Amino acid sequence: MKQDNPLYRFHYCPLCGSNRFGIMAENARRCEDCGFTYYTNPRGATVAVIVNDADELLVGVRTNDPAKGTLDLVGGFADLDETIEETMCREIHEESGLEVQPSQLRYLFSVPNTYPYSGICIKTIDMFFELRINGHPALKGMDDISTLHWLPLKDVCIDDFGLNSVRKGLGRYLEMKK
């Protein structure tokens, strides 16, 4: 089992507490005492590619680790009982103040990711959405984003972005725009 797999860190059955909670597959552990099987599946996350009518990209600076102080796009993890579109709208509002409806979003693609958090690596599936807006609204970075600014798409350097999946997704987006 890979060291970056979160199951590597779990040794006791969450149902009965047995220490006979063995590896069944790369994404599963099974308790030899009670029979409970636990699967680790990717966590849903969103990323917003917000572009204005001047072909500028809304970029932020990360407030927290991982990759604190590097460029990022607005986004975050899905909450329980929330659609991925609701997640994207909520994250856009929490991090920029923009009010967005799901009908304004255009799904682009997904990128598998590993996100380090609290000493373990969380496997995620990052779903990228495009949001096109008019003008240059002055936006204030909030929540996980310290500042926001508009950057011309032609000036975007993907190496300035700290998270691997954002670099991959942004690179893919820029290729689509050619």
N, C-alpha and C positions, 0 to 999 in steps of 0.2 A: 504494500500500500504506500502510495506517495506521501511524503512528509507534509505536503501542502493540502492534503485531504483532511477536512475537519474530523472525520471518523477516527483518524489516528489518535486524537486527543481523548476520545470517550472510551472508558473501560468498564463501566457498570451499566447494567440494564436499567433504563429509566422507568420500566414498569415494575420489576420486582427487586431491583437493587443487586442482583447477582453479579459476581465478577467473572462469570462464564459468558460474557458478551463478546463473542468471537466474530472475526471478520468472515463474512460470507461471500462478498464480492467487493470490487473497488468502491462501490457506492452503498454498501449495506453491511450491517452487523446483525447477528442473530443470537438471541439468548438461548443457551443450551438447557436452561432450567424451565423457563415458562414458555418458550417458543416465540416470543415477541421478535419481530424483525423490524429494524429501523433502516429506512432508506434516506440518504442525503440527496436532495435534488436541488438544482440551481434556484436561487432566490431571484424573483423578478425585480428588475431595476429599469429606470428610464433615463434617457438623455435627450435634451432638447437642442436641436440645431435651429436657433432663432435668427432669421435673416430679415433685414429690412429692405425696402424698395430701392435703396442705394447699393445693394449687394454687400452689406456689412453684416458681420457675424457678432452676435452678443456673446462676449466672453467674460468670465469672472476669474477672480483669484481665490483659491481654496483657503479657507480659514483654518482647517484642521488637517492632521495627518489622516490617511497617507497623502503624500505629495503636497503638504502644506506650502503655500506661497507660490505654487505654480498655477498656470492657466487651467481653466476648466470650463465645461459647459454646464448649464443648469440641469439638474436631474436628481434622482435618488431612488430609494427602495420603496417597493409597493407595501402598503399596509394590508393587514388581514381584511378580507371581504371588500376589497377595493379593486375595480377594474384597472387595467394598465393605463387606459386613457384617463381615468380619474386620478391615478397616480401622477401622470404627466402634468395635468392641469394644476393639481395641488402643489407639486414641486415648483412649477413655474411661478405660482403665486407666492409660495413661501420664500423663494430665493430672489425674486425680482419685483414682486408686487403687481405684476401683470395679471389681469383677470382673463382667463382663456376658457373657451368651451371645447369639448372634444371634437366637434365638427370643424374646428379651425386647424386641427392637427392632421398631418399626413404621415402615416407610418412609412418608414424607409427600409429598415432591416434590423437584424439583431447581431450581437457579437458576444460570444462566451467570454467570461472574465473571471479572474480570481482577485478578490478584494480583501486585503489584510485588515482585520478588525479584532481588537482585544486578544491578540496573541494567536489567533487562528486565521486561516484563509477561507473566506466565504466564497463559494462558487456562485456566480450570478449569470443571468442571461440579460444583457443590457439591450433594451429595445430603443432604437433611435427614431425620433419623430422630428419632422420639419414643421416649423411655425413661421409663416411669412407675415410680416406686419408692415404697416405704413409709417413713414417718418422715422424720427430719431428720439423716441421718448427718453427722457432722462430717468434712469432707473437707479435705485439704490440697492446694493448688494445686501442680502439678509440671510439669516440662518447659517448655512455652510459656506456662503460666498461673502468675502469681505468687500469687494468692489466689483462693479460691472462697467464695461465700456464696449463701444462699438469698434470693430476692427474690420477693415476692408478684406473681403474674401481673398483678394489677390495678395494680401500681405500676411496671410495666415501661415505660420510655421508650425507644423504639427509637433515638432520636437519641444516646443514651449509648453505643451500640455503634459501634466504630470502623470495622468492615469493611462495605462496601457490601452484599455478598451476605448477610451476617448480618442487617443491617437489613431488607433486602427479605424474606428468609425468615422472620424473626421477625414482621414485620408481617403476612405472609401467614398464619402460624400463629395469631396473635392474632385475626385475622379469622375463621379457621375455628372458633375457640373460642366466638365470639359466638352 
